């Protein structure tokens, strides 16, 4: 038996059949629109019923892909009791396999399935965008930058040991060491600059 999960992370099962019916109707409507566009772009006039008779397979493919994706994704989430990108990958694989069935070859079936699974899983894994996860909007930008600055801060002694002094990196007592080097190398006595008045 699985250990009890914290209250905020408890998975709530979803109705796979209801969501599948809703998504099937939605993607079937998109397929009907795509079929209508295909019907209007044909060279010969096939009439308004050509949406169903001539290019009607598009409606079926769209509806089957959407329904398969939603059912497999929701059923997988319910069985695994977690909602993550693996559910999306499984749904994408089976949905792509439905598209690959039109080609009637196993390489197309697995290829379309794998391509759609990888694309949808990457999209879900990155937070619904290919440009990375959205940053939380309730975090103060200044506090976030301060946290990052302190996280990656290194001691100045370590930086000087690796890079040496100069180019804007100066350790404590640099002015005195510089005066001493100039005096030894050139015999010039460099006066010490007084600290600013402010």
C-alpha positions in Angstrom: 0.0 0.0 0.0 1.3 3.4 -0.9 2.2 5.8 1.9 -0.3 8.6 2.5 0.4 11.7 0.4 0.4 15.3 1.7 -3.0 16.9 1.4 -2.1 19.3 -1.4 -0.6 16.6 -3.7 -3.5 14.1 -3.6 -4.6 13.2 -7.1 -8.2 13.7 -7.9 -9.4 11.2 -10.5 -11.1 12.5 -13.6 -14.0 11.1 -15.7 -12.3 9.7 -18.7 -15.4 9.0 -20.7 -17.0 12.5 -20.3 -13.8 14.3 -21.2 -13.2 11.9 -24.1 -16.7 12.6 -25.5 -16.2 16.4 -25.1 -12.8 16.4 -26.8 -14.0 14.0 -29.6 -16.9 16.4 -30.4 -14.5 19.4 -30.3 -11.9 17.8 -32.6 -14.6 16.4 -34.8 -15.8 20.0 -35.3 -12.3 21.1 -36.2 -12.2 18.2 -38.6 -15.5 19.3 -40.1 -14.0 22.7 -40.7 -10.9 21.2 -42.3 -13.0 19.0 -44.4 -15.1 22.0 -45.6 -11.9 23.8 -46.5 -10.6 20.7 -48.4 -14.0 20.5 -50.2 -13.9 24.1 -51.3 -10.3 23.7 -52.7 -11.1 20.7 -55.0 -10.8 21.3 -58.7 -14.2 20.0 -59.7 -17.5 21.0 -58.1 -18.6 18.1 -55.8 -21.4 20.0 -54.0 -22.0 20.6 -50.4 -22.3 16.9 -49.5 -18.7 16.5 -50.6 -17.8 17.6 -47.1 -19.0 14.2 -45.9 -18.7 12.0 -48.9 -15.4 13.1 -50.5 -13.3 14.5 -47.7 -15.2 13.1 -44.7 -12.3 11.0 -43.7 -10.7 14.1 -42.3 -13.5 14.5 -39.8 -13.1 10.9 -38.6 -9.3 11.2 -38.3 -9.5 14.5 -36.3 -12.2 13.1 -34.0 -10.4 9.8 -33.5 -7.1 11.4 -32.8 -8.6 13.9 -30.3 -10.7 11.2 -28.5 -7.8 8.7 -28.4 -5.5 11.3 -27.0 -7.8 12.5 -24.3 -8.9 9.0 -23.2 -5.4 7.6 -23.0 -4.1 10.7 -21.2 -6.9 10.7 -18.6 -7.0 6.9 -18.1 -3.2 6.9 -17.7 -3.4 9.7 -15.1 -6.2 7.9 -13.3 -4.2 4.6 -13.2 -0.9 6.2 -12.2 -2.6 8.6 -9.8 -0.4 11.4 -11.0 -0.7 14.2 -13.6 2.6 14.7 -15.4 4.1 14.8 -18.9 4.2 10.9 -19.2 0.4 10.8 -19.5 0.7 13.4 -22.3 3.4 11.3 -24.0 1.2 8.1 -23.9 -1.8 10.0 -25.2 0.3 11.5 -28.0 1.7 8.1 -29.0 -1.7 6.5 -29.4 -3.1 9.6 -31.1 -0.2 9.7 -33.6 -0.7 5.9 -34.1 -4.3 6.6 -35.2 -2.9 9.1 -37.8 -0.3 6.5 -38.8 -3.1 3.9 -39.5 -4.0 5.8 -42.7 -0.6 4.8 -44.2 -1.2 1.1 -43.3 2.4 0.4 -42.4 4.0 -0.3 -39.0 6.8 2.2 -39.5 4.3 5.0 -40.1 2.2 3.9 -37.1 5.2 3.9 -34.8 6.8 6.9 -36.4 3.8 9.2 -36.2 3.1 7.9 -32.7 6.7 8.6 -31.5 6.8 12.0 -33.2 3.6 13.2 -31.7 4.4 11.7 -28.3 7.8 13.5 -28.2 6.4 16.8 -29.3 3.4 16.8 -26.9 5.5 15.5 -24.0 8.1 18.3 -24.6 5.4 20.8 -24.8 3.8 19.6 -21.5 7.1 19.2 -19.8 8.1 22.8 -20.5 4.9 24.1 -19.0 2.7 24.4 -22.1 5.2 26.5 -24.1 8.4 25.7 -26.0 10.1 28.8 -24.4 10.3 27.3 -20.9 8.1 27.3 -17.8 6.3 30.5 -16.8 7.8 32.2 -13.8 5.5 32.6 -10.8 3.8 35.9 -11.0 3.6 36.5 -7.2 7.4 36.6 -6.7 9.0 40.0 -6.4 11.5 40.5 -9.2 14.0 42.3 -7.0 13.9 39.6 -4.3 14.4 36.9 -7.1 17.4 38.8 -8.5 18.9 39.2 -5.0 18.5 35.5 -4.3 20.2 34.6 -7.6 23.0 37.0 -6.9 23.6 35.6 -3.5 23.3 32.0 -4.7 26.1 32.3 -7.2 28.4 34.8 -5.3 32.0 33.7 -4.9 34.5 35.1 -2.4 36.7 37.8 -3.9 39.8 36.0 -2.8 38.9 33.0 -5.0 38.2 35.2 -8.0 41.5 37.1 -7.6 43.3 33.8 -7.2 41.9 32.5 -10.5 41.9 35.7 -12.6 44.4 38.0 -11.0 43.9 41.6 -10.2 43.0 44.2 -12.7 40.2 44.6 -15.2 37.9 45.9 -12.5 38.8 43.2 -10.0 40.8 44.6 -7.1 41.4 43.0 -3.7 41.9 44.8 -0.4 45.3 46.7 -0.2 45.6 46.8 -4.0 46.6 50.5 -4.1 49.5 49.9 -1.7 50.7 46.8 -3.7 50.5 48.8 -6.9 52.5 51.7 -5.5 55.2 49.2 -4.3 55.4 47.5 -7.7 55.8 50.8 -9.6 58.5 52.0 -7.1 60.4 48.7 -7.5 60.0 48.5 -11.3 60.5 52.2 -12.3 61.7 54.0 -9.2 58.8 56.4 -9.3 57.2 57.3 -6.0 53.5 57.3 -6.5 51.7 59.5 -4.0 48.8 57.8 -2.1 45.4 59.3 -3.0 43.4 60.5 -0.1 40.0 58.9 0.4 37.1 60.9 -1.0 35.6 63.6 1.2 32.1 62.1 1.1 
